[in-house]
Amino acid sequence: MHPTTPIVWLTAAALTFGAACNPAWGRAIQSRAEIRSAAQAFLHKQVREHFPGKSRIHVGHLDSRLRLNRCNGRLKAFLPPGGHLKGNTTVGVKCDARAGWTVYVSARISLFGKVLVTTHPLARGDRVARADVKAVERDLSRLPYGYISDLSDARGKLVTRMVATGAVLTPGMLTAPRLIHRGDRVMVVAQAAGLQVQMAGKALGDGAAGEKIRVQALSSKRIVQGVVVSPSVVKVTL
């Protein structure tokens, strides 16, 4: 569905179209512009509360044939179930007065922020350095696979596949380098009740920093699970 296509659901008591809305009836008609204005103001307030950065909101147009009894009270906008504050969404506007009505209008919310894009092609296995990326502004709502905005979250990591120049760097494109490989001799640092014990061990799997791997103590042959903290150290909590 096109983001500016209006979505309109109304209570039967409030909706009249075409000839059914004869001006001779003398009924005051609700301004479509006021409905859109209420929706726009509501979304602006909600977005400002949840997203401090730059944003842009476009509320879809209502059908020109739409005729609603003019609301004697204040129009109330709300986010219906399934609505969200990013990308294509829907906002409801209702009149709680007697013979009231509810209308739903489509909207498009763009949220802008800095993301990292590549400055040249990157091959699988390349380690990301500062010169490989730059920060640019993008519409975050159009990045379904995520993005990386902080260089520290990318620098030193390995590229998992070919990445073209100017591509937005996503978490799925990167992996942390393996600090320990299966069969490596490691130092196992065990902690228990305030005591720390060090022993030689053998890695039983590959692991990046912060990942859990199994290690075997060389002296006791006991197998435990620990967290990789450096290229040769695995920390175990007993």
C-alpha positions as CSV (number, residue, x, y, z in Angstrom):
1,M,0.0,0.0,0.0
2,H,1.3,3.4,-0.9
3,P,2.2,5.4,2.3
4,T,-0.1,8.3,1.5
5,T,-3.2,6.1,0.7
6,P,-5.8,7.0,3.4
7,I,-7.2,4.2,5.6
8,V,-10.7,5.1,6.6
9,W,-12.9,3.1,9.0
10,L,-15.9,4.9,10.5
11,T,-18.8,4.2,12.9
12,A,-21.9,3.8,10.8
13,A,-23.7,6.6,12.7
14,A,-21.2,9.2,11.6
15,L,-20.5,8.4,7.9
16,T,-22.4,9.7,4.9
17,F,-21.2,9.9,1.3
18,G,-22.3,11.7,-1.9
19,A,-26.0,12.5,-2.2
20,A,-26.6,11.1,1.2
21,C,-25.1,14.2,2.6
22,N,-27.6,16.8,1.4
23,P,-26.7,20.3,2.6
24,A,-30.4,20.8,3.0
25,W,-30.2,18.7,6.1
26,G,-28.4,21.6,7.7
27,R,-25.7,19.5,9.4
28,A,-22.3,21.1,10.0
29,I,-19.5,19.0,8.4
30,Q,-16.2,18.3,10.1
31,S,-13.3,19.8,8.3
32,R,-10.9,17.1,6.9
33,A,-8.0,19.6,7.4
34,E,-8.8,19.7,11.2
35,I,-8.7,15.9,11.3
36,R,-5.3,15.7,9.6
37,S,-4.1,18.6,11.8
38,A,-5.1,16.6,15.0
39,A,-3.3,13.5,13.7
40,Q,-0.2,15.5,12.7
41,A,0.0,17.3,16.1
42,F,-0.4,14.0,18.0
43,L,2.4,12.2,16.0
44,H,4.8,15.2,16.4
45,K,4.3,15.1,20.1
46,Q,4.8,11.3,20.4
47,V,7.9,11.3,18.1
48,R,9.5,14.2,20.1
49,E,9.0,12.3,23.3
50,H,10.5,9.0,22.0
51,F,13.1,10.3,19.5
52,P,15.2,13.4,20.1
53,G,16.7,13.5,16.6
54,K,15.5,15.0,13.3
55,S,12.1,13.7,12.0
56,R,9.6,14.3,9.3
57,I,5.9,13.4,9.4
58,H,3.4,13.2,6.6
59,V,-0.2,12.5,7.2
60,G,-2.2,11.0,4.3
61,H,-5.2,12.8,2.7
62,L,-8.7,11.9,3.5
63,D,-11.2,11.1,0.7
64,S,-12.8,14.3,-0.6
65,R,-16.2,12.5,-0.5
66,L,-16.0,12.0,3.2
67,R,-18.7,13.7,5.3
68,L,-18.6,13.6,9.1
69,N,-20.8,15.4,11.5
70,R,-18.9,18.3,13.0
71,C,-17.5,17.3,16.4
72,N,-18.8,19.5,19.2
73,G,-15.9,18.5,21.4
74,R,-12.2,18.2,21.0
75,L,-10.8,15.8,18.5
76,K,-8.7,13.1,20.1
77,A,-5.9,11.4,18.2
78,F,-4.4,8.0,19.3
79,L,-2.1,5.3,18.1
80,P,-4.2,2.1,17.4
81,P,-3.0,-1.4,18.1
82,G,-0.4,-2.3,15.5
83,G,0.5,1.4,15.0
84,H,4.1,2.5,15.5
85,L,6.2,5.7,15.5
86,K,8.5,4.8,12.5
87,G,7.9,4.2,8.8
88,N,4.4,3.6,7.5
89,T,1.8,3.7,10.2
90,T,-1.8,4.6,11.1
91,V,-3.2,7.2,13.5
92,G,-6.7,7.3,14.7
93,V,-8.8,10.4,15.3
94,K,-12.1,10.3,17.1
95,C,-15.0,12.4,18.3
96,D,-16.4,11.4,21.6
97,A,-19.5,13.6,21.4
98,R,-23.0,12.2,20.9
99,A,-23.2,10.4,17.5
100,G,-19.4,10.5,17.5
101,W,-17.1,8.9,15.0
102,T,-13.7,7.4,14.6
103,V,-11.5,7.7,11.5
104,Y,-8.1,6.1,10.8
105,V,-5.6,7.9,8.5
106,S,-2.3,6.6,7.1
107,A,0.9,8.4,7.9
108,R,4.6,8.2,7.1
109,I,7.2,8.9,9.9
110,S,10.8,9.4,8.9
111,L,13.5,9.4,11.6
112,F,16.9,10.7,10.6
113,G,20.2,9.9,12.2
114,K,23.9,9.3,11.5
115,V,24.9,5.8,10.3
116,L,28.1,4.3,9.0
117,V,28.5,3.7,5.3
118,T,31.5,2.2,3.5
119,T,33.9,4.4,1.7
120,H,35.1,1.7,-0.7
121,P,34.3,-2.0,-1.4
122,L,35.0,-4.4,1.4
123,A,35.7,-8.1,0.9
124,R,34.7,-11.0,3.1
125,G,37.3,-11.3,5.9
126,D,38.4,-7.7,5.8
127,R,38.9,-6.1,9.2
128,V,37.0,-2.8,9.5
129,A,39.2,0.3,10.1
130,R,38.4,4.0,10.5
131,A,39.2,4.8,6.9
132,D,36.8,2.1,5.6
133,V,33.6,4.0,6.8
134,K,32.2,7.4,7.2
135,A,29.1,8.8,9.0
136,V,26.2,10.1,6.9
137,E,22.6,11.0,7.6
138,R,19.9,8.5,6.6
139,D,16.2,7.9,7.2
140,L,16.4,5.2,9.9
141,S,12.9,4.0,9.2
142,R,14.1,2.8,5.8
143,L,16.8,0.5,7.2
144,P,15.0,-2.7,8.0
145,Y,18.2,-4.7,8.6
146,G,19.5,-2.2,11.2
147,Y,22.5,0.0,11.1
148,I,25.7,0.9,13.0
149,S,26.2,4.5,14.1
150,D,29.2,4.2,16.4
151,L,32.7,3.4,15.0
152,S,33.6,1.5,18.1
153,D,30.9,-1.1,17.3
154,A,32.5,-1.8,13.9
155,R,36.2,-1.2,14.1
156,G,38.3,-4.4,14.3
157,K,35.4,-6.6,13.3
158,L,35.5,-8.9,10.2
159,V,33.2,-8.4,7.2
160,T,31.1,-11.6,6.6
161,R,30.4,-10.9,2.9
162,M,31.2,-8.5,0.0
163,V,30.0,-5.0,0.7
164,A,29.7,-2.3,-2.0
165,T,30.8,1.3,-1.7
166,G,28.3,3.5,0.0
167,A,26.4,0.6,1.6
168,V,25.0,1.1,5.1
169,L,26.9,-1.1,7.5
170,T,24.6,-3.4,9.4
171,P,25.3,-5.7,12.4
172,G,24.6,-8.7,10.1
173,M,27.6,-7.8,7.9
174,L,30.1,-8.1,10.7
175,T,31.4,-10.6,13.1
176,A,33.9,-10.4,15.9
177,P,37.3,-11.9,15.2
178,R,38.0,-15.3,16.9
179,L,40.5,-14.7,19.7
180,I,40.8,-18.4,20.5
181,H,40.6,-21.4,18.2
182,R,39.8,-25.0,19.0
183,G,42.9,-26.8,20.3
184,D,44.7,-23.6,21.5
185,R,46.5,-23.7,24.8
186,V,44.8,-21.1,27.1
187,M,45.0,-19.9,30.7
188,V,41.9,-20.7,32.6
189,V,41.1,-18.2,35.3
190,A,38.6,-19.6,37.8
191,Q,36.9,-17.5,40.5
192,A,34.9,-18.8,43.4
193,A,34.1,-17.2,46.8
194,G,36.6,-14.4,46.4
195,L,39.4,-16.7,45.4
196,Q,41.1,-16.8,42.0
197,V,42.9,-19.9,40.6
198,Q,44.8,-20.1,37.4
199,M,45.4,-23.3,35.5
200,A,46.5,-24.4,32.0
201,G,43.8,-25.6,29.7
202,K,42.9,-26.5,26.1
203,A,40.1,-24.7,24.1
204,L,37.5,-27.1,22.8
205,G,36.0,-24.6,20.5
206,D,36.4,-21.2,18.8
207,G,35.5,-18.0,20.5
208,A,35.4,-14.2,20.1
209,A,35.7,-11.8,23.0
210,G,32.7,-12.2,25.3
211,E,31.6,-15.5,23.9
212,K,31.4,-18.7,25.9
213,I,33.4,-21.7,25.0
214,R,34.3,-25.0,26.6
215,V,37.8,-25.6,27.9
216,Q,39.5,-28.6,29.4
217,A,41.9,-28.3,32.4
218,L,45.1,-30.1,31.4
219,S,45.8,-31.3,34.9
220,S,42.4,-32.6,36.0
221,K,40.9,-33.2,32.5
222,R,37.8,-31.5,33.8
223,I,35.7,-29.7,31.2
224,V,34.1,-26.3,32.1
225,Q,32.5,-23.4,30.3
226,G,34.1,-20.0,30.4
227,V,34.1,-16.5,28.7
228,V,36.8,-15.5,26.3
229,V,38.5,-12.3,27.7
230,S,41.7,-12.2,25.5
231,P,43.6,-14.3,22.9
232,S,44.8,-16.7,25.6
233,V,42.6,-16.2,28.6
234,V,39.2,-17.8,29.5
235,K,37.4,-16.8,32.7
236,V,35.4,-19.4,34.5
237,T,33.1,-18.7,37.5
238,L,32.7,-21.8,39.7
